[in-house]
Amino acid sequence: MKISPTMAVRHSGDLFALALDTLRALPRRPFQLREFIQQAWFIASVTILPTALVSIPFGAVIALQIGSLTRQLGAESFAGAASVLAVLREASPIVTALLIAGAGGTAICADFGARKIRDEIDAMEVLGIDPVHRLVVPRALAAMVVAALLNGLVSVVGVAGGYFFNVILQDGTPGVYLASFTTLAQLPDLWAGEIKALVFGAIAAIVASYKGLNAKGGPKGVGDAVNQSVVITFMLLFVTNFVMTAVYFQIVPQRG
């Protein structure tokens, strides 16, 4: 289906409006605690194992590439620091966001799309129930919390995988690898990764909610909305990651 520039601008505005409505509905009471817990448990259950499995090759590839590069430059003592830096700053938030969008986001979009084509969303509005407050807010918060927790898991597994492949496969020195962690990496790098994960989780949930709430055309329309939500989320994630990384470099002084 072709989308004209006018439609693209309109959809972008509607998506931004939904994000603002979600932000405005956050402090409203009553808070849907049960819905939040159910959604957080569901998103965590479908993403924990894939995230852990995906983070291992990510850490391995980073360790192998950096280990080879540092050996060519004669800077083997910085292999651990560079690997940890790459995992904490970039790999962990990106892996977490991709899994949240690919597993949790698709489920959210399909759920909302099914409710939409069955006219459940319209029925809620007729009854005076705000779908954003009742449905979108708990899912957005659940995605953010799970993304932050998964980011920590990916960081641990990625660093452990990098250590294994650097020490075992590339004959690195365990003590030097561990001692170099703080050479380039610092605590703000970890906080930056966690903030990225929170933002990425919110983006994944809001985009999935928007596409699901605007699904049309029966089951086929729901399937198309799920596919579109994944593509749009990935595009926004990479753009947002670039902007946040550029801002981070301007705010936090780097170790040399």
KOLDOVEX-242106 format. One record per residue (C-alpha): z, x, y; residue number from 1; residue in three letters. Coordinates in Angstrom, 1 decimal. Last residue first. Example, Ala and Ser with C-alpha at 12.3 -4.5 7.8 and 13.67 -1.06 7.14 Angstrom:
REM KOLDOVEX-242106
site w:7.1	u:13.7	v:-1.1	num:2	residu:Ser;
site w:7.8	u:12.3	v:-4.5	num:1	residu:Ala;
***
This chain:
REM KOLDOVEX-242106
site w:27.3	u:41.2	v:9.0	num:256	residu:Gly;
site w:29.5	u:38.1	v:9.0	num:255	residu:Arg;
site w:28.0	u:35.1	v:10.7	num:254	residu:Gln;
site w:29.3	u:33.4	v:13.8	num:253	residu:Pro;
site w:29.7	u:29.6	v:13.3	num:252	residu:Val;
site w:28.1	u:27.3	v:15.9	num:251	residu:Ile;
site w:24.5	u:28.4	v:16.2	num:250	residu:Gln;
site w:24.1	u:29.1	v:12.5	num:249	residu:Phe;
site w:25.6	u:25.7	v:11.7	num:248	residu:Tyr;
site w:23.2	u:23.9	v:14.0	num:247	residu:Val;
site w:20.2	u:25.4	v:12.2	num:246	residu:Ala;
site w:21.7	u:24.5	v:8.8	num:245	residu:Thr;
site w:22.3	u:20.9	v:10.0	num:244	residu:Met;
site w:18.8	u:20.5	v:11.2	num:243	residu:Val;
site w:17.2	u:22.0	v:8.1	num:242	residu:Phe;
site w:19.4	u:19.9	v:5.8	num:241	residu:Asn;
site w:18.5	u:16.8	v:7.7	num:240	residu:Thr;
site w:14.8	u:17.4	v:7.2	num:239	residu:Val;
site w:15.3	u:18.1	v:3.5	num:238	residu:Phe;
site w:17.5	u:15.1	v:3.0	num:237	residu:Leu;
site w:15.2	u:12.7	v:5.0	num:236	residu:Leu;
site w:12.2	u:13.6	v:2.8	num:235	residu:Met;
site w:14.3	u:13.2	v:-0.4	num:234	residu:Phe;
site w:15.7	u:9.8	v:0.8	num:233	residu:Thr;
site w:12.2	u:8.5	v:1.6	num:232	residu:Ile;
site w:10.8	u:9.4	v:-1.8	num:231	residu:Val;
site w:13.8	u:8.0	v:-3.7	num:230	residu:Val;
site w:13.8	u:4.7	v:-1.6	num:229	residu:Ser;
site w:10.1	u:4.3	v:-2.1	num:228	residu:Gln;
site w:10.4	u:4.4	v:-5.9	num:227	residu:Asn;
site w:13.3	u:1.9	v:-5.9	num:226	residu:Val;
site w:11.4	u:-0.4	v:-3.5	num:225	residu:Ala;
site w:8.3	u:-0.4	v:-5.7	num:224	residu:Asp;
site w:10.4	u:-1.4	v:-8.7	num:223	residu:Gly;
site w:12.0	u:-4.2	v:-6.7	num:222	residu:Val;
site w:8.6	u:-5.4	v:-5.5	num:221	residu:Gly;
site w:7.4	u:-5.4	v:-9.1	num:220	residu:Lys;
site w:10.4	u:-7.6	v:-10.1	num:219	residu:Pro;
site w:9.5	u:-10.2	v:-7.5	num:218	residu:Gly;
site w:7.4	u:-9.7	v:-4.4	num:217	residu:Gly;
site w:9.8	u:-8.5	v:-1.8	num:216	residu:Lys;
site w:12.6	u:-5.9	v:-1.4	num:215	residu:Ala;
site w:14.2	u:-5.8	v:2.0	num:214	residu:Asn;
site w:17.8	u:-5.6	v:0.9	num:213	residu:Leu;
site w:16.9	u:-3.0	v:-1.8	num:212	residu:Gly;
site w:15.0	u:-0.8	v:0.6	num:211	residu:Lys;
site w:17.8	u:-0.8	v:3.1	num:210	residu:Tyr;
site w:20.5	u:-0.3	v:0.5	num:209	residu:Ser;
site w:18.7	u:2.7	v:-1.1	num:208	residu:Ala;
site w:18.3	u:4.2	v:2.4	num:207	residu:Val;
site w:21.9	u:3.6	v:3.2	num:206	residu:Ile;
site w:23.2	u:5.1	v:-0.1	num:205	residu:Ala;
site w:21.1	u:8.2	v:0.0	num:204	residu:Ala;
site w:21.8	u:8.9	v:3.7	num:203	residu:Ile;
site w:25.6	u:8.5	v:3.2	num:202	residu:Ala;
site w:25.5	u:10.9	v:0.2	num:201	residu:Gly;
site w:23.5	u:13.4	v:2.2	num:200	residu:Phe;
site w:26.0	u:13.3	v:5.1	num:199	residu:Val;
site w:29.0	u:13.8	v:2.8	num:198	residu:Leu;
site w:27.2	u:16.6	v:0.9	num:197	residu:Ala;
site w:26.3	u:18.3	v:4.1	num:196	residu:Lys;
site w:30.0	u:18.1	v:5.3	num:195	residu:Ile;
site w:31.1	u:19.7	v:2.0	num:194	residu:Glu;
site w:28.5	u:22.5	v:2.2	num:193	residu:Gly;
site w:29.6	u:23.2	v:5.8	num:192	residu:Ala;
site w:33.2	u:23.3	v:4.7	num:191	residu:Trp;
site w:32.4	u:25.8	v:2.0	num:190	residu:Leu;
site w:30.5	u:28.0	v:4.5	num:189	residu:Asp;
site w:33.4	u:27.7	v:7.0	num:188	residu:Pro;
site w:35.6	u:29.5	v:4.4	num:187	residu:Leu;
site w:33.6	u:32.7	v:4.5	num:186	residu:Gln;
site w:30.7	u:34.4	v:2.5	num:185	residu:Ala;
site w:29.3	u:37.7	v:3.5	num:184	residu:Leu;
site w:31.8	u:40.3	v:2.1	num:183	residu:Thr;
site w:34.2	u:37.6	v:0.8	num:182	residu:Thr;
site w:32.5	u:37.3	v:-2.7	num:181	residu:Phe;
site w:32.0	u:41.1	v:-3.0	num:180	residu:Ser;
site w:35.1	u:41.7	v:-5.1	num:179	residu:Ala;
site w:33.9	u:39.3	v:-7.8	num:178	residu:Leu;
site w:30.5	u:41.0	v:-8.3	num:177	residu:Tyr;
site w:32.1	u:44.5	v:-8.0	num:176	residu:Val;
site w:34.7	u:43.7	v:-10.6	num:175	residu:Gly;
site w:32.1	u:42.2	v:-13.1	num:174	residu:Pro;
site w:29.7	u:45.1	v:-12.8	num:173	residu:Thr;
site w:26.1	u:43.9	v:-13.4	num:172	residu:Gly;
site w:24.2	u:44.5	v:-16.6	num:171	residu:Asp;
site w:21.4	u:42.1	v:-15.6	num:170	residu:Gln;
site w:21.7	u:39.7	v:-18.4	num:169	residu:Leu;
site w:25.5	u:39.6	v:-18.9	num:168	residu:Ile;
site w:26.9	u:40.4	v:-15.5	num:167	residu:Val;
site w:24.3	u:38.7	v:-13.3	num:166	residu:Asn;
site w:23.7	u:35.8	v:-15.7	num:165	residu:Phe;
site w:27.4	u:35.1	v:-16.2	num:164	residu:Phe;
site w:28.3	u:35.5	v:-12.6	num:163	residu:Tyr;
site w:25.5	u:33.2	v:-11.5	num:162	residu:Gly;
site w:26.5	u:30.6	v:-14.0	num:161	residu:Gly;
site w:30.1	u:30.7	v:-12.8	num:160	residu:Ala;
site w:29.0	u:30.5	v:-9.1	num:159	residu:Val;
site w:26.8	u:27.5	v:-10.0	num:158	residu:Gly;
site w:29.5	u:25.8	v:-12.0	num:157	residu:Val;
site w:32.1	u:26.1	v:-9.3	num:156	residu:Val;
site w:29.8	u:25.1	v:-6.5	num:155	residu:Ser;
site w:28.3	u:22.3	v:-8.5	num:154	residu:Val;
site w:31.7	u:20.8	v:-9.1	num:153	residu:Leu;
site w:32.7	u:21.2	v:-5.4	num:152	residu:Gly;
site w:29.5	u:19.4	v:-4.4	num:151	residu:Asn;
site w:30.3	u:16.7	v:-7.0	num:150	residu:Leu;
site w:33.5	u:15.9	v:-5.2	num:149	residu:Leu;
site w:31.7	u:15.6	v:-1.8	num:148	residu:Ala;
site w:28.9	u:13.5	v:-3.3	num:147	residu:Ala;
site w:31.4	u:11.2	v:-5.0	num:146	residu:Val;
site w:33.2	u:10.5	v:-1.7	num:145	residu:Val;
site w:29.9	u:10.0	v:0.2	num:144	residu:Met;
site w:28.4	u:7.7	v:-2.5	num:143	residu:Ala;
site w:31.5	u:5.6	v:-2.7	num:142	residu:Ala;
site w:31.7	u:5.3	v:1.1	num:141	residu:Leu;
site w:28.0	u:4.1	v:1.2	num:140	residu:Ala;
site w:28.6	u:1.8	v:-1.7	num:139	residu:Arg;
site w:31.7	u:0.2	v:-0.2	num:138	residu:Pro;
site w:29.9	u:-0.2	v:3.2	num:137	residu:Val;
site w:26.7	u:-1.8	v:1.8	num:136	residu:Val;
site w:28.2	u:-4.7	v:-0.2	num:135	residu:Leu;
site w:30.7	u:-6.8	v:1.7	num:134	residu:Arg;
site w:30.4	u:-5.3	v:5.2	num:133	residu:His;
site w:26.6	u:-5.1	v:5.1	num:132	residu:Val;
site w:26.2	u:-8.3	v:3.2	num:131	residu:Pro;
site w:28.2	u:-10.2	v:6.0	num:130	residu:Asp;
site w:29.6	u:-13.4	v:4.4	num:129	residu:Ile;
site w:29.1	u:-16.5	v:6.5	num:128	residu:Gly;
site w:28.2	u:-18.8	v:3.6	num:127	residu:Leu;
site w:24.6	u:-18.9	v:4.7	num:126	residu:Val;
site w:24.6	u:-15.1	v:4.8	num:125	residu:Glu;
site w:25.9	u:-14.9	v:1.2	num:124	residu:Met;
site w:23.2	u:-17.3	v:0.1	num:123	residu:Ala;
site w:20.5	u:-15.2	v:1.7	num:122	residu:Asp;
site w:21.8	u:-12.2	v:-0.2	num:121	residu:Ile;
site w:21.8	u:-14.1	v:-3.4	num:120	residu:Glu;
site w:18.2	u:-15.2	v:-3.0	num:119	residu:Asp;
site w:17.3	u:-14.2	v:-6.5	num:118	residu:Arg;
site w:14.7	u:-11.8	v:-5.1	num:117	residu:Ile;
site w:17.4	u:-10.3	v:-2.9	num:116	residu:Lys;
site w:20.1	u:-9.9	v:-5.6	num:115	residu:Arg;
site w:17.6	u:-8.0	v:-7.8	num:114	residu:Ala;
site w:16.6	u:-5.8	v:-4.9	num:113	residu:Gly;
site w:20.3	u:-5.1	v:-4.1	num:112	residu:Phe;
site w:21.0	u:-4.0	v:-7.7	num:111	residu:Asp;
site w:17.7	u:-2.0	v:-7.9	num:110	residu:Ala;
site w:18.5	u:-0.2	v:-4.7	num:109	residu:Cys;
site w:22.0	u:0.7	v:-5.7	num:108	residu:Ile;
site w:20.9	u:1.9	v:-9.1	num:107	residu:Ala;
site w:18.2	u:4.0	v:-7.6	num:106	residu:Thr;
site w:20.7	u:5.5	v:-5.2	num:105	residu:Gly;
site w:23.1	u:6.4	v:-7.9	num:104	residu:Gly;
site w:20.7	u:8.3	v:-10.2	num:103	residu:Ala;
site w:18.0	u:9.9	v:-8.1	num:102	residu:Gly;
site w:19.7	u:9.8	v:-4.7	num:101	residu:Ala;
site w:23.1	u:11.1	v:-6.0	num:100	residu:Ile;
site w:21.3	u:13.6	v:-8.2	num:99	residu:Leu;
site w:19.1	u:14.9	v:-5.3	num:98	residu:Leu;
site w:22.1	u:15.0	v:-3.0	num:97	residu:Ala;
site w:24.3	u:17.0	v:-5.3	num:96	residu:Thr;
site w:21.5	u:19.5	v:-6.0	num:95	residu:Val;
site w:20.9	u:19.9	v:-2.3	num:94	residu:Ile;
site w:24.6	u:20.2	v:-1.3	num:93	residu:Pro;
site w:25.3	u:22.8	v:-4.0	num:92	residu:Ser;
site w:22.1	u:24.9	v:-3.6	num:91	residu:Ala;
site w:22.2	u:25.4	v:0.2	num:90	residu:Glu;
site w:25.4	u:26.7	v:1.7	num:89	residu:Arg;
site w:27.7	u:27.2	v:-1.3	num:88	residu:Leu;
site w:25.1	u:28.4	v:-3.8	num:87	residu:Val;
site w:23.2	u:30.7	v:-1.5	num:86	residu:Ala;
site w:26.4	u:32.3	v:-0.1	num:85	residu:Leu;
site w:27.9	u:32.7	v:-3.6	num:84	residu:Val;
site w:24.7	u:34.5	v:-4.7	num:83	residu:Ser;
site w:24.6	u:36.7	v:-1.6	num:82	residu:Ala;
site w:28.2	u:37.8	v:-2.0	num:81	residu:Ala;
site w:27.9	u:38.5	v:-5.7	num:80	residu:Gly;
site w:24.7	u:40.6	v:-5.3	num:79	residu:Ala;
site w:26.2	u:42.6	v:-2.4	num:78	residu:Phe;
site w:27.4	u:45.6	v:-4.4	num:77	residu:Ser;
site w:23.9	u:45.9	v:-6.0	num:76	residu:Glu;
site w:22.5	u:47.0	v:-2.6	num:75	residu:Ala;
site w:19.9	u:49.6	v:-3.7	num:74	residu:Gly;
site w:17.1	u:47.6	v:-2.2	num:73	residu:Leu;
site w:15.3	u:47.1	v:-5.6	num:72	residu:Gln;
site w:18.7	u:46.3	v:-7.2	num:71	residu:Arg;
site w:19.5	u:43.8	v:-4.5	num:70	residu:Thr;
site w:16.2	u:42.0	v:-5.1	num:69	residu:Leu;
site w:16.6	u:41.8	v:-8.8	num:68	residu:Ser;
site w:20.2	u:40.5	v:-8.5	num:67	residu:Gly;
site w:19.1	u:38.0	v:-5.8	num:66	residu:Ile;
site w:16.4	u:36.5	v:-8.0	num:65	residu:Gln;
site w:18.4	u:36.5	v:-11.2	num:64	residu:Leu;
site w:21.6	u:35.1	v:-9.5	num:63	residu:Ala;
site w:19.6	u:32.4	v:-7.7	num:62	residu:Ile;
site w:17.8	u:31.4	v:-10.9	num:61	residu:Val;
site w:21.1	u:31.3	v:-12.9	num:60	residu:Ala;
site w:22.9	u:29.3	v:-10.2	num:59	residu:Gly;
site w:20.2	u:26.7	v:-10.2	num:58	residu:Phe;
site w:19.9	u:26.8	v:-14.0	num:57	residu:Pro;
site w:23.6	u:25.9	v:-14.2	num:56	residu:Ile;
site w:23.6	u:23.3	v:-11.4	num:55	residu:Ser;
site w:21.3	u:21.0	v:-13.3	num:54	residu:Val;
site w:23.6	u:20.6	v:-16.3	num:53	residu:Leu;
site w:26.7	u:20.0	v:-14.0	num:52	residu:Ala;
site w:24.7	u:17.5	v:-12.0	num:51	residu:Thr;
site w:23.3	u:15.7	v:-15.0	num:50	residu:Pro;
site w:26.9	u:15.4	v:-16.5	num:49	residu:Leu;
site w:28.6	u:14.1	v:-13.3	num:48	residu:Ile;
site w:25.8	u:11.8	v:-12.1	num:47	residu:Thr;
site w:25.9	u:8.5	v:-14.1	num:46	residu:Val;
site w:29.7	u:8.3	v:-14.4	num:45	residu:Ser;
site w:30.3	u:9.4	v:-10.8	num:44	residu:Ala;
site w:28.0	u:6.7	v:-9.4	num:43	residu:Ile;
site w:29.7	u:4.0	v:-11.6	num:42	residu:Phe;
site w:33.3	u:5.2	v:-10.8	num:41	residu:Trp;
site w:32.5	u:5.2	v:-7.1	num:40	residu:Ala;
site w:30.9	u:1.8	v:-7.3	num:39	residu:Gln;
site w:33.9	u:0.3	v:-9.1	num:38	residu:Gln;
site w:36.4	u:1.9	v:-6.8	num:37	residu:Ile;
site w:34.5	u:0.7	v:-3.6	num:36	residu:Phe;
site w:34.1	u:-2.8	v:-4.9	num:35	residu:Glu;
site w:37.8	u:-3.0	v:-5.7	num:34	residu:Arg;
site w:38.7	u:-1.7	v:-2.2	num:33	residu:Leu;
site w:36.5	u:-4.0	v:-0.2	num:32	residu:Gln;
site w:38.3	u:-3.4	v:3.1	num:31	residu:Phe;
site w:39.5	u:-6.6	v:4.7	num:30	residu:Pro;
site w:39.1	u:-5.7	v:7.4	num:29	residu:Arg;
site w:36.6	u:-4.0	v:9.7	num:28	residu:Arg;
site w:36.8	u:-0.3	v:10.3	num:27	residu:Pro;
site w:33.6	u:0.6	v:8.5	num:26	residu:Leu;
site w:31.5	u:-2.4	v:9.7	num:25	residu:Ala;
site w:30.4	u:-0.5	v:12.9	num:24	residu:Arg;
site w:29.1	u:2.4	v:10.8	num:23	residu:Leu;
site w:27.3	u:0.1	v:8.4	num:22	residu:Thr;
site w:25.7	u:-1.7	v:11.3	num:21	residu:Asp;
site w:24.6	u:1.6	v:12.8	num:20	residu:Leu;
site w:23.0	u:2.7	v:9.5	num:19	residu:Ala;
site w:21.3	u:-0.7	v:9.2	num:18	residu:Leu;
site w:19.9	u:-0.3	v:12.7	num:17	residu:Ala;
site w:18.6	u:3.2	v:11.8	num:16	residu:Phe;
site w:16.8	u:1.7	v:8.8	num:15	residu:Leu;
site w:15.4	u:-1.1	v:11.0	num:14	residu:Asp;
site w:14.1	u:1.4	v:13.5	num:13	residu:Gly;
site w:12.5	u:3.5	v:10.9	num:12	residu:Ser;
site w:10.9	u:0.4	v:9.4	num:11	residu:His;
site w:9.5	u:-0.6	v:12.8	num:10	residu:Arg;
site w:8.2	u:2.9	v:13.4	num:9	residu:Val;
site w:6.5	u:2.9	v:10.0	num:8	residu:Ala;
site w:5.1	u:-0.5	v:10.6	num:7	residu:Met;
site w:3.5	u:0.6	v:13.9	num:6	residu:Thr;
site w:2.1	u:3.7	v:12.3	num:5	residu:Pro;
site w:0.4	u:1.6	v:9.7	num:4	residu:Ser;
site w:1.6	u:1.5	v:6.1	num:3	residu:Ile;
site w:-1.0	u:1.4	v:3.4	num:2	residu:Lys;
site w:0.0	u:0.0	v:0.0	num:1	residu:Met;
***
